[in-house]
C-alpha cells in the first residue's frame, strides 16, 4: 500500500513538474509572440510614416509648384497693368501739362 501511495506521490510530482515546464514554455512563447507583434507593429508604423512622408512631400511639391505658377501669373498681370498705366499716363501727360501751365 505504501508503494502505491509513494508511486501516486511520484506521479503527482512528475505531473506538477510537467505543468510547471509547460507553463514556462507557454510564458516563453507568449513573450516571443509579444516581441514579434511589437516588431511587426513598429515596422508597420515606420512604413506608414514613410508612406505618409512620401505622400505629404509630393503634395507639398505640388502646392509649391502651384503657388509659384500663380505668383508668376500675378506678376505677369501686374506687369501688363503697369505698362497700360504708363501708356495712359504718357497719353494724358501733355493734356495735364497744358492744363497746369494754362495753355489751351
C-alpha positions as CSV (number, residue, x, y, z in Angstrom):
1,X,0.0,0.0,0.0
2,X,2.9,2.3,0.8
3,X,4.3,1.6,-2.6
4,X,1.0,2.7,-4.2
5,X,0.9,5.9,-2.2
6,X,4.5,6.5,-2.9
7,X,4.0,5.9,-6.6
8,X,0.9,8.2,-6.6
9,X,3.0,11.0,-5.0
10,X,5.8,10.5,-7.6
11,X,3.3,10.6,-10.4
12,X,1.7,13.7,-8.9
13,X,5.1,15.3,-8.6
14,X,6.0,14.5,-12.2
15,X,2.7,15.9,-13.3
16,X,3.4,19.1,-11.4
17,X,6.8,19.3,-13.0
18,X,5.3,18.8,-16.5
19,X,2.7,21.5,-15.7
20,X,5.4,23.9,-14.5
21,X,7.6,23.2,-17.6
22,X,4.6,23.7,-19.8
23,X,3.8,27.0,-18.1
24,X,7.4,28.1,-18.5
25,X,7.3,27.2,-22.2
26,X,3.9,28.9,-22.6
27,X,5.3,32.1,-21.0
28,X,8.3,32.0,-23.2
29,X,6.1,31.5,-26.3
30,X,3.9,34.4,-25.2
31,X,6.8,36.7,-24.7
32,X,8.2,35.8,-28.1
33,X,4.8,36.4,-29.7
34,X,4.5,39.8,-28.0
35,X,8.1,40.7,-29.1
36,X,7.3,39.7,-32.7
37,X,4.0,41.6,-32.6
38,X,5.8,44.7,-31.3
39,X,8.4,44.3,-34.0
40,X,5.7,44.0,-36.7
41,X,3.8,46.9,-35.3
42,X,7.0,49.0,-35.2
43,X,7.8,48.1,-38.8
44,X,4.2,48.9,-39.9
45,X,4.4,52.2,-38.2
46,X,7.7,53.0,-39.9
47,X,6.3,52.0,-43.3
48,X,3.2,54.1,-42.7
49,X,5.3,57.1,-41.6
50,X,7.5,56.7,-44.7
51,X,4.5,56.5,-47.0
52,X,2.9,59.5,-45.3
53,X,6.0,61.5,-45.7
54,X,6.2,60.5,-49.3
55,X,2.6,61.5,-49.9
56,X,2.9,64.7,-48.0
57,X,6.2,65.5,-49.7
58,X,4.5,65.0,-53.1
59,X,1.6,67.2,-52.0
60,X,3.9,69.8,-50.7
61,X,5.8,69.9,-54.0
62,X,2.5,70.2,-55.9
63,X,1.3,73.0,-53.7
64,X,4.7,74.8,-54.0
65,X,4.6,74.5,-57.8
66,X,1.0,75.8,-57.9
67,X,2.0,78.7,-55.7
68,X,4.9,79.6,-57.9
69,X,2.7,79.3,-61.0
70,X,0.1,81.6,-59.5
71,X,2.8,84.1,-58.5
72,X,4.2,84.1,-62.0
73,X,0.7,84.7,-63.4
74,X,0.1,87.5,-60.9
75,X,3.4,89.1,-61.7
76,X,2.7,89.0,-65.5
77,X,-0.8,90.6,-64.9
78,X,0.8,93.3,-62.8
79,X,3.5,94.0,-65.4
80,X,0.8,94.3,-68.0
81,X,-1.3,96.6,-65.9
82,X,1.8,98.8,-65.2
83,X,2.5,99.0,-68.9
84,X,-1.1,100.0,-69.6
85,X,-1.0,102.6,-66.7
86,X,2.3,104.1,-68.1
87,X,0.8,104.3,-71.6
88,X,-2.3,106.1,-70.2
89,X,-0.1,108.5,-68.2
90,X,2.0,109.2,-71.3
91,X,-1.1,109.9,-73.3
92,X,-2.6,112.1,-70.6
93,X,0.6,113.9,-69.6
94,X,0.5,116.5,-72.4
95,X,-3.1,117.5,-71.5
96,X,-2.2,117.8,-67.8
97,X,0.9,119.9,-68.6
98,X,-1.3,122.2,-70.8
99,X,-3.9,122.5,-68.0
100,X,-1.3,123.2,-65.3
101,X,0.6,125.7,-67.5
102,X,-2.6,127.4,-68.6
103,X,-2.2,126.6,-72.2
104,X,-5.2,125.5,-74.2
